[in-house]
Amino acid sequence: MLYVFGLTSACLLGIGFVLQQHAAERAPKADMLHFRLLWDLAHSGLWLAGIACMVGGQILSAVALASGDLSQVEPLLVTNLLFAMAAARRLTGQRLGASGWVGVLLLSGGVAVFILAARPMGGSADVSAFRHWLVIGLVIGSALALIAVARHLPLFEEPPLLAAAAGILYGLQDALTRVSTGILGDDGILALLVRWEPYTLVALAVTGLMLVQSAFEAGPLRMSLPTLTAAEPLAGIACGIGFLGDRLRTGPAALAGASAGLVAIVAGVFLLARHPAMPGHPTADGDERENCSRP
């Protein structure tokens, strides 16, 4: 049942992303990186259907995670990228092409190989308050840096960076979710309500959603979803190691597998960045030039 829940979750997440992007691309460009974008999208039935699929996928992923280890479930969840690209092809008629599919497979496969090889395990090591806040600060700072760089790029080149920033924040959200569920289980709901973690979770969720929808608004799904898919689990693992005391396997085989996974991720991102439909490519300039300017 673990694999059924995991793959069904990935399918729902992929379809949800496609529906959200299809609605977001029609939103006013002036709403990009503003929370009013979410208010405008909330009036779209298509977007609400996408959110419903995403919520359903997240619930199933939580059930899967409760039934198995992160290293078993996360590789299943990253297949949402494959479901999303297939669904986008059916809905929009936009072809990914051979090089695009190779990039998608390398990226999603690289994430899966990295997690399977490193096999992150929960730990009980005490982490100092300084390290705890340092890691959180570095994670949020990395997301802010990506947003700042994206704002200085042409509109059509922003989606990968905005989606990566959202993925980083979602990774931090995943780590804080683990902290919050631990507090809830040990001390109850009243203890959780006086802590900062649940309120930070809400802020991260809303901010991440706004970034994702802005990325979806600025360009096709193939430009944003791959970096979102890769960034979230990697950022979550980094946060787990950084301030939750998680450990990775460090044997020769594990290091070789994890390194191969990271190489595949970089290669997949590189291939997708050089996709013929991306801005700057000779075959794309004629079709996309009008979309590259800001309002």
MARDOMI-784183 format. One record per residue: residue number from 1; residue in one letter; chain; x, y, z of N, C-alpha, C in turn. Coordinates in steps of 0.2 Angstrom, whole numbers, plus 5000, padded with zeros to 4 digits. Layout:
! MARDOMI-784183
    n  res  chain  n_c1  n_c2  n_c3  ca_c1  ca_c2  ca_c3  c_c1  c_c2  c_c3
  NUM    a      A     X     Y     Z      X      Y      Z     X     Y     Z
...
END
This chain:
! MARDOMI-784183
    n  res  chain  n_c1  n_c2  n_c3  ca_c1  ca_c2  ca_c3  c_c1  c_c2  c_c3
    1    m      A  5004  4994  5000   5000   5000   5000  5004  5006  5000
    2    l      A  5010  5006  5003   5015   5012   5003  5016  5014  4996
    3    y      A  5017  5010  4991   5018   5012   4984  5012  5015  4981
    4    v      A  5006  5012  4982   5000   5014   4980  4999  5021  4982
    5    f      A  5000  5022  4988   4998   5029   4991  5004  5034  4988
    6    g      A  5010  5032  4988   5015   5036   4985  5014  5038  4978
    7    l      A  5012  5034  4974   5012   5035   4967  5005  5039  4965
    8    t      A  5000  5037  4969   4993   5041   4968  4994  5048  4971
    9    s      A  4998  5049  4976   5000   5056   4978  5003  5060  4973
   10    a      A  5008  5056  4970   5012   5060   4965  5008  5062  4959
   11    c      A  5003  5057  4957   4999   5058   4951  4994  5064  4953
   12    l      A  4992  5065  4959   4987   5070   4960  4991  5077  4961
   13    l      A  4997  5077  4964   5001   5083   4964  5003  5085  4957
   14    g      A  5005  5080  4952   5007   5082   4946  5001  5086  4942
   15    i      A  4995  5082  4942   4989   5085   4939  4987  5092  4942
   16    g      A  4988  5092  4949   4986   5099   4952  4991  5104  4950
   17    f      A  4997  5103  4949   5002   5108   4947  5000  5110  4940
   18    v      A  4998  5106  4935   4996   5107   4928  4990  5112  4928
   19    l      A  4985  5110  4932   4979   5114   4933  4980  5121  4936
   20    q      A  4984  5122  4941   4986   5128   4943  4990  5132  4938
   21    q      A  4995  5129  4935   4998   5133   4930  4994  5136  4924
   22    h      A  4989  5131  4922   4985   5133   4917  4980  5139  4919
   23    a      A  4979  5140  4925   4975   5145   4927  4979  5151  4929
   24    a      A  4985  5150  4932   4990   5156   4933  4992  5160  4927
   25    e      A  4993  5156  4922   4996   5160   4916  4991  5165  4913
   26    r      A  4985  5165  4915   4980   5169   4913  4979  5175  4918
   27    a      A  4982  5175  4924   4982   5180   4929  4985  5186  4926
   28    p      A  4983  5192  4929   4987   5199   4927  4994  5198  4929
   29    k      A  4999  5200  4924   5006   5200   4926  5008  5205  4931
   30    a      A  5004  5210  4932   5005   5215   4938  5004  5212  4945
   31    d      A  5001  5206  4945   5000   5202   4952  5006  5198  4953
   32    m      A  5011  5197  4949   5017   5193   4951  5020  5195  4957
   33    l      A  5022  5190  4961   5026   5191   4967  5022  5196  4972
   34    h      A  5015  5196  4971   5011   5200   4976  5006  5195  4979
   35    f      A  5004  5195  4985   4999   5190   4988  4992  5191  4985
   36    r      A  4991  5197  4982   4984   5198   4979  4983  5193  4973
   37    l      A  4989  5190  4970   4988   5185   4965  4984  5179  4967
   38    l      A  4985  5177  4974   4982   5171   4976  4974  5173  4977
   39    w      A  4973  5179  4979   4966   5181   4979  4962  5181  4972
   40    d      A  4966  5183  4967   4963   5183   4960  4962  5176  4958
   41    l      A  4967  5172  4959   4967   5165   4957  4961  5161  4961
   42    a      A  4960  5163  4967   4955   5160   4971  4948  5160  4968
   43    h      A  4947  5165  4963   4941   5165   4959  4940  5161  4953
   44    s      A  4945  5157  4952   4946   5153   4946  4944  5145  4948
   45    g      A  4939  5143  4945   4937   5136   4947  4943  5131  4945
   46    l      A  4946  5132  4939   4952   5128   4937  4957  5128  4942
   47    w      A  4959  5134  4945   4964   5134   4950  4962  5131  4956
   48    l      A  4956  5132  4959   4954   5128   4965  4954  5121  4964
   49    a      A  4952  5118  4958   4953   5111   4957  4960  5109  4957
   50    g      A  4964  5113  4955   4971   5111   4955  4974  5111  4963
   51    i      A  4971  5116  4967   4973   5116   4974  4970  5110  4977
   52    a      A  4964  5108  4975   4961   5102   4978  4965  5096  4977
   53    c      A  4967  5095  4971   4971   5089   4969  4978  5090  4973
   54    m      A  4981  5095  4974   4987   5096   4977  4986  5094  4985
   55    v      A  4981  5096  4988   4979   5095   4995  4978  5087  4995
   56    g      A  4974  5084  4991   4973   5077   4991  4980  5073  4990
   57    g      A  4984  5076  4986   4991   5073   4985  4995  5073  4991
   58    q      A  4995  5079  4995   4999   5080   5001  4996  5076  5007
   59    i      A  4989  5075  5007   4987   5070   5012  4989  5063  5011
   60    l      A  4989  5061  5005   4991   5054   5003  4998  5053  5004
   61    s      A  5002  5059  5003   5010   5058   5004  5011  5058  5012
   62    a      A  5007  5061  5016   5008   5061   5023  5006  5053  5025
   63    v      A  5001  5050  5022   4999   5043   5024  5005  5039  5022
   64    a      A  5008  5040  5016   5013   5036   5014  5019  5037  5019
   65    l      A  5021  5043  5021   5026   5044   5025  5025  5041  5032
   66    a      A  5019  5041  5034   5018   5037   5040  5019  5030  5040
   67    s      A  5018  5027  5034   5019   5020   5033  5026  5018  5031
   68    g      A  5030  5022  5029   5037   5021   5027  5042  5026  5029
   69    d      A  5048  5025  5027   5054   5030   5028  5054  5035  5023
   70    l      A  5057  5041  5024   5058   5046   5019  5061  5043  5013
   71    s      A  5066  5039  5014   5070   5036   5008  5066  5032  5004
   72    q      A  5061  5029  5006   5056   5025   5002  5051  5029  4999
   73    v      A  5048  5034  5002   5043   5038   4999  5045  5044  4995
   74    e      A  5050  5047  4997   5052   5053   4993  5053  5052  4985
   75    p      A  5057  5046  4984   5058   5045   4977  5051  5043  4973
   76    l      A  5046  5041  4976   5040   5040   4973  5036  5047  4972
   77    l      A  5037  5051  4977   5034   5058   4976  5037  5062  4970
   78    v      A  5043  5062  4969   5046   5066   4964  5044  5064  4957
   79    t      A  5041  5058  4956   5038   5056   4950  5032  5061  4948
   80    n      A  5030  5065  4953   5025   5070   4951  5027  5074  4945
   81    l      A  5033  5075  4944   5036   5079   4938  5034  5075  4931
   82    l      A  5035  5068  4931   5033   5065   4925  5026  5065  4924
   83    f      A  5021  5064  4929   5014   5065   4928  5012  5072  4926
   84    a      A  5015  5077  4929   5014   5084   4927  5015  5085  4920
   85    m      A  5021  5083  4917   5023   5084   4910  5019  5080  4906
   86    a      A  5017  5074  4907   5012   5071   4903  5006  5074  4903
   87    a      A  5003  5076  4908   4997   5079   4909  4997  5086  4905
   88    a      A  5002  5090  4906   5003   5096   4902  5003  5095  4895
   89    r      A  5006  5090  4892   5006   5088   4885  4999  5087  4883
   90    r      A  4995  5084  4886   4988   5082   4884  4984  5089  4885
   91    l      A  4985  5093  4890   4980   5099   4891  4982  5104  4886
   92    t      A  4989  5106  4885   4991   5112   4882  4993  5110  4875
   93    g      A  4995  5104  4873   4998   5102   4867  5005  5104  4866
   94    q      A  5008  5107  4871   5015   5109   4871  5020  5103  4872
   95    r      A  5024  5102  4867   5028   5096   4867  5035  5098  4871
   96    l      A  5037  5093  4874   5043   5093   4878  5049  5091  4874
   97    g      A  5048  5087  4869   5053   5084   4865  5058  5079  4868
   98    a      A  5062  5076  4864   5067   5071   4867  5071  5074  4872
   99    s      A  5075  5080  4871   5079   5082   4876  5076  5085  4882
  100    g      A  5070  5087  4881   5066   5089   4887  5064  5083  4892
  101    w      A  5062  5078  4889   5061   5072   4893  5067  5069  4896
  102    v      A  5072  5069  4892   5079   5066   4895  5080  5071  4901
  103    g      A  5080  5077  4901   5081   5082   4906  5077  5080  4912
  104    v      A  5070  5079  4911   5065   5078   4916  5067  5071  4920
  105    l      A  5069  5066  4916   5071   5060   4919  5077  5060  4923
  106    l      A  5082  5064  4920   5088   5064   4924  5087  5068  4930
  107    l      A  5083  5073  4930   5082   5077   4936  5078  5073  4942
  108    s      A  5072  5070  4940   5068   5067   4944  5072  5060  4946
  109    g      A  5075  5057  4942   5079   5051   4944  5085  5052  4948
  110    g      A  5088  5058  4947   5094   5060   4951  5092  5061  4958
  111    v      A  5086  5065  4959   5083   5066   4966  5082  5059  4969
  112    a      A  5079  5054  4966   5077   5048   4968  5083  5044  4970
  113    v      A  5088  5044  4966   5095   5040   4967  5098  5043  4973
  114    f      A  5099  5050  4973   5102   5053   4979  5099  5051  4986
  115    i      A  5092  5051  4986   5089   5049   4992  5090  5042  4994
  116    l      A  5089  5038  4989   5090   5031   4990  5097  5029  4992
  117    a      A  5102  5032  4989   5109   5031   4991  5111  5034  4998
  118    a      A  5109  5040  4999   5111   5043   5006  5106  5041  5011
  119    r      A  5100  5039  5010   5095   5036   5015  5095  5040  5021
  120    p      A  5093  5046  5021   5092   5050   5027  5089  5047  5033
  121    m      A  5091  5047  5039   5088   5044   5044  5088  5049  5050
  122    g      A  5082  5049  5053   5081   5054   5059  5086  5052  5064
  123    g      A  5088  5058  5068   5093   5057   5073  5091  5061  5079
  124    s      A  5094  5060  5085   5093   5063   5091  5098  5067  5094
  125    a      A  5103  5069  5089   5108   5073   5092  5106  5080  5094
  126    d      A  5109  5083  5099   5107   5089   5101  5110  5095  5097
  127    v      A  5106  5099  5095   5109   5105   5090  5109  5111  5094
  128    s      A  5114  5115  5094   5114   5122   5097  5109  5126  5094
  129    a      A  5107  5131  5098   5102   5136   5096  5105  5140  5090
  130    f      A  5112  5142  5091   5115   5146   5086  5115  5142  5079
  131    r      A  5116  5136  5079   5116   5132   5073  5109  5131  5070
  132    h      A  5104  5130  5075   5097   5130   5073  5095  5136  5069
  133    w      A  5097  5142  5072   5095   5148   5068  5099  5150  5063
  134    l      A  5105  5148  5063   5110   5149   5057  5107  5146  5051
  135    v      A  5105  5139  5052   5103   5135   5046  5097  5138  5043
  136    i      A  5092  5140  5048   5086   5143   5046  5087  5150  5042
  137    g      A  5092  5154  5045   5093   5160   5041  5096  5159  5034
  138    l      A  5101  5154  5034   5104   5153   5027  5099  5150  5022
  139    v      A  5094  5146  5025   5089   5144   5020  5084  5149  5017
  140    i      A  5082  5153  5022   5078   5159   5020  5082  5164  5016
  141    g      A  5088  5165  5018   5092   5170   5014  5093  5167  5007
  142    s      A  5094  5161  5006   5095   5158   4999  5089  5159  4995
  143    a      A  5083  5158  4998   5077   5159   4994  5076  5167  4992
  144    l      A  5078  5171  4997   5077   5178   4995  5082  5180  4990
  145    a      A  5088  5177  4990   5093   5179   4985  5091  5177  4978
  146    l      A  5088  5171  4978   5085   5168   4971  5080  5173  4969
  147    i      A  5075  5175  4973   5070   5180   4971  5073  5187  4969
  148    a      A  5078  5189  4972   5081   5195   4970  5084  5195  4963
  149    v      A  5088  5189  4962   5091   5188   4956  5086  5188  4950
  150    a      A  5080  5184  4952   5075   5183   4947  5072  5190  4945
  151    r      A  5071  5195  4949   5068   5201   4948  5072  5205  4943
  152    h      A  5078  5204  4942   5083   5207   4938  5083  5204  4931
  153    l      A  5079  5198  4930   5080   5195   4924  5073  5196  4920
  154    p      A  5073  5195  4913   5067   5196   4909  5062  5191  4912
  155    l      A  5056  5193  4911   5050   5190   4914  5050  5182  4912
  156    f      A  5052  5180  4906   5051   5173   4904  5057  5169  4907
  157    e      A  5062  5172  4910   5068   5169   4913  5067  5168  4921
  158    e      A  5062  5171  4923   5061   5171   4931  5059  5164  4934
  159    p      A  5054  5160  4930   5051   5154   4933  5056  5149  4937
  160    p      A  5062  5147  4934   5066   5142   4937  5068  5145  4944
  161    l      A  5070  5151  4944   5073   5154   4951  5067  5155  4956
  162    l      A  5061  5157  4954   5056   5158   4958  5053  5151  4961
  163    a      A  5053  5146  4957   5051   5139   4959  5056  5136  4963
  164    a      A  5063  5138  4962   5068   5135   4967  5067  5138  4973
  165    a      A  5066  5145  4974   5065   5148   4980  5059  5145  4984
  166    a      A  5054  5144  4980   5048   5141   4983  5050  5134  4986
  167    g      A  5053  5130  4982   5055   5123   4984  5060  5123  4991
  168    i      A  5064  5128  4991   5068   5129   4997  5064  5131  5003
  169    l      A  5059  5135  5002   5055   5137   5008  5050  5131  5010
  170    y      A  5048  5127  5005   5044   5121   5006  5048  5116  5010
  171    g      A  5055  5115  5008   5059   5111   5012  5060  5112  5019
  172    l      A  5060  5119  5021   5061   5121   5027  5054  5120  5031
  173    q      A  5048  5121  5027   5042   5119   5030  5041  5112  5032
  174    d      A  5044  5108  5028   5044   5100   5029  5047  5099  5036
  175    a      A  5053  5102  5037   5057   5101   5043  5053  5104  5049
  176    l      A  5050  5110  5048   5047   5112   5054  5040  5109  5055
  177    t      A  5037  5105  5050   5032   5101   5051  5033  5095  5056
  178    r      A  5039  5092  5055   5042   5087   5059  5042  5089  5066
  179    v      A  5045  5095  5067   5046   5098   5074  5039  5099  5077
  180    s      A  5034  5102  5073   5028   5103   5076  5024  5097  5078
  181    t      A  5024  5092  5073   5021   5085   5075  5024  5082  5081
  182    g      A  5031  5083  5082   5034   5081   5088  5031  5084  5094
  183    i      A  5031  5091  5094   5028   5094   5100  5021  5092  5101
  184    l      A  5017  5092  5096   5010   5090   5097  5009  5083  5100
  185    g      A  5013  5078  5098   5013   5071   5100  5016  5071  5108
  186    d      A  5021  5075  5109   5024   5075   5116  5020  5079  5121
  187    d      A  5018  5085  5119   5015   5089   5124  5008  5092  5123
  188    g      A  5005  5090  5117   4998   5092   5116  4997  5098  5112
  189    i      A  4991  5100  5110   4989   5106   5106  4991  5112  5109
  190    l      A  4990  5113  5116   4991   5119   5119  4998  5121  5119
  191    a      A  5002  5116  5120   5010   5118   5120  5012  5120  5113
  192    l      A  5008  5117  5108   5010   5119   5101  5008  5126  5099
  193    l      A  5002  5128  5102   4999   5135   5100  5004  5140  5103
  194    v      A  5008  5139  5108   5012   5144   5111  5019  5144  5108
  195    r      A  5020  5140  5103   5027   5140   5100  5026  5144  5093
  196    w      A  5032  5145  5091   5033   5149   5085  5032  5145  5078
  197    e      A  5033  5139  5079   5034   5134   5073  5027  5134  5069
  198    p      A  5021  5133  5072   5015   5132   5068  5014  5139  5064
  199    y      A  5015  5144  5067   5014   5151   5063  5019  5152  5058
  200    t      A  5025  5150  5059   5030   5150   5053  5028  5146  5048
  201    l      A  5025  5140  5049   5023   5135   5044  5018  5138  5040
  202    v      A  5013  5142  5043   5008   5145   5039  5011  5150  5034
  203    a      A  5015  5154  5037   5019   5160   5033  5023  5157  5027
  204    l      A  5026  5151  5028   5030   5148   5023  5026  5145  5018
  205    a      A  5020  5142  5020   5016   5139   5015  5013  5144  5011
  206    v      A  5010  5150  5013   5007   5155   5009  5012  5158  5005
  207    t      A  5018  5160  5007   5023   5163   5003  5026  5158  4998
  208    g      A  5027  5152  4999   5029   5147   4994  5023  5146  4989
  209    l      A  5017  5146  4991   5012   5146   4986  5012  5152  4981
  210    m      A  5013  5158  4984   5013   5164   4980  5019  5164  4975
  211    l      A  5025  5161  4977   5030   5161   4973  5029  5156  4967
  212    v      A  5026  5150  4969   5025   5145   4964  5020  5147  4959
  213    q      A  5015  5151  4961   5010   5153   4956  5013  5159  4952
  214    s      A  5017  5163  4955   5021   5168   4951  5025  5165  4945
  215    a      A  5028  5159  4947   5032   5156   4942  5028  5153  4937
  216    f      A  5022  5150  4939   5018   5147   4934  5015  5152  4930
  217    e      A  5014  5158  4932   5011   5164   4928  5016  5166  4923
  218    a      A  5022  5166  4925   5028   5169   4920  5030  5165  4915
  219    g      A  5028  5158  4915   5031   5154   4909  5028  5147  4910
  220    p      A  5029  5143  4905   5026   5136   4905  5029  5132  4910
  221    l      A  5025  5126  4912   5027   5122   4917  5034  5119  4917
  222    r      A  5036  5118  4911   5043   5115   4911  5048  5119  4913
  223    m      A  5047  5126  4914   5052   5130   4916  5052  5131  4924
  224    s      A  5047  5129  4927   5047   5130   4935  5046  5123  4939
  225    l      A  5042  5118  4936   5041   5112   4940  5048  5108  4942
  226    p      A  5052  5108  4937   5058   5104   4938  5062  5106  4944
  227    t      A  5063  5113  4944   5067   5115   4950  5064  5115  4956
  228    l      A  5057  5116  4956   5053   5115   4962  5053  5108  4965
  229    t      A  5053  5103  4960   5053   5096   4962  5060  5094  4965
  230    a      A  5065  5097  4962   5072   5095   4965  5073  5099  4971
  231    a      A  5071  5105  4972   5073   5109   4978  5070  5107  4984
  232    e      A  5064  5105  4984   5060   5104   4990  5063  5098  4994
  233    p      A  5064  5092  4991   5067   5087   4995  5074  5088  4997
  234    l      A  5078  5091  4993   5085   5092   4995  5086  5098  5000
  235    a      A  5082  5103  5000   5082   5108   5005  5079  5105  5012
  236    g      A  5074  5100  5011   5072   5097   5017  5077  5092  5021
  237    i      A  5081  5089  5017   5086   5085   5019  5091  5089  5022
  238    a      A  5093  5095  5019   5098   5099   5022  5096  5102  5029
  239    c      A  5090  5104  5029   5087   5106   5036  5087  5101  5041
  240    g      A  5085  5095  5039   5085   5089   5044  5092  5088  5046
  241    i      A  5097  5088  5042   5104   5087   5044  5106  5094  5048
  242    g      A  5104  5099  5046   5107   5106   5049  5104  5107  5056
  243    f      A  5098  5106  5057   5095   5107   5064  5091  5102  5067
  244    l      A  5090  5096  5064   5086   5091   5067  5090  5085  5069
  245    g      A  5097  5085  5067   5101   5080   5069  5100  5074  5065
  246    d      A  5098  5074  5059   5097   5069   5054  5104  5067  5052
  247    r      A  5105  5060  5049   5111   5058   5047  5110  5055  5040
  248    l      A  5115  5055  5036   5116   5052   5030  5121  5046  5030
  249    r      A  5119  5041  5026   5125   5036   5025  5131  5038  5022
  250    t      A  5137  5037  5024   5143   5039   5021  5148  5034  5019
  251    g      A  5145  5028  5018   5150   5023   5015  5152  5024  5008
  252    p      A  5157  5021  5005   5159   5022   4998  5153  5021  4993
  253    a      A  5149  5016  4994   5144   5015   4989  5138  5021  4990
  254    a      A  5137  5022  4996   5132   5028   4997  5134  5034  4994
  255    l      A  5141  5036  4996   5144   5042   4993  5144  5042  4985
  256    a      A  5145  5036  4982   5146   5036   4975  5139  5037  4972
  257    g      A  5134  5034  4975   5127   5034   4973  5124  5041  4974
  258    a      A  5125  5044  4979   5123   5051   4981  5126  5056  4976
  259    s      A  5133  5055  4974   5136   5059   4970  5133  5059  4963
  260    a      A  5132  5052  4961   5129   5051   4954  5122  5054  4954
  261    g      A  5118  5054  4959   5112   5057   4959  5112  5065  4958
  262    l      A  5117  5068  4962   5118   5075   4961  5120  5077  4954
  263    v      A  5125  5073  4951   5127   5074   4944  5121  5074  4939
  264    a      A  5117  5069  4940   5111   5068   4936  5106  5074  4937
  265    i      A  5105  5077  4943   5101   5083   4944  5104  5089  4940
  266    v      A  5110  5090  4941   5114   5096   4937  5113  5095  4930
  267    a      A  5114  5089  4927   5113   5087   4920  5106  5088  4918
  268    g      A  5101  5086  4922   5094   5087   4920  5092  5095  4920
  269    v      A  5095  5099  4925   5093   5106   4925  5097  5109  4919
  270    f      A  5103  5107  4917   5106   5110   4911  5103  5108  4905
  271    l      A  5100  5102  4904   5097   5100   4898  5090  5104  4897
  272    l      A  5087  5105  4903   5080   5109   4903  5082  5116  4901
  273    a      A  5087  5119  4904   5089   5126   4903  5090  5127  4896
  274    r      A  5093  5122  4892   5095   5123   4885  5089  5120  4880
  275    h      A  5084  5119  4883   5078   5116   4879  5076  5121  4873
  276    p      A  5075  5118  4867   5073   5123   4862  5068  5128  4863
  277    a      A  5063  5126  4868   5058   5131   4869  5060  5136  4874
  278    m      A  5066  5136  4877   5067   5141   4882  5070  5147  4879
  279    p      A  5069  5153  4882   5071   5159   4880  5078  5160  4878
  280    g      A  5080  5163  4873   5087   5164   4871  5089  5159  4865
  281    h      A  5085  5153  4865   5086   5148   4860  5084  5151  4853
  282    p      A  5087  5150  4847   5085   5152   4841  5078  5150  4839
  283    t      A  5076  5144  4841   5069   5142   4839  5064  5145  4843
  284    a      A  5066  5148  4849   5061   5150   4854  5060  5158  4853
  285    d      A  5065  5161  4851   5065   5168   4851  5059  5171  4847
  286    g      A  5057  5168  4841   5051   5171   4838  5045  5170  4841
  287    d      A  5044  5164  4845   5038   5163   4848  5037  5166  4855
  288    e      A  5042  5167  4858   5042   5169   4865  5044  5177  4866
  289    r      A  5046  5180  4861   5049   5187   4862  5044  5192  4865
  290    e      A  5038  5191  4864   5033   5195   4866  5032  5194  4874
  291    n      A  5033  5188  4876   5032   5186   4883  5038  5188  4888
  292    c      A  5043  5191  4885   5049   5192   4889  5049  5199  4892
  293    s      A  5045  5203  4890   5045   5210   4893  5040  5210  4899
  294    r      A  5042  5215  4904   5038   5216   4910  5032  5220  4908
  295    p      A  5027  5220  4911   5021   5225   4910  5023  5231  4913
END
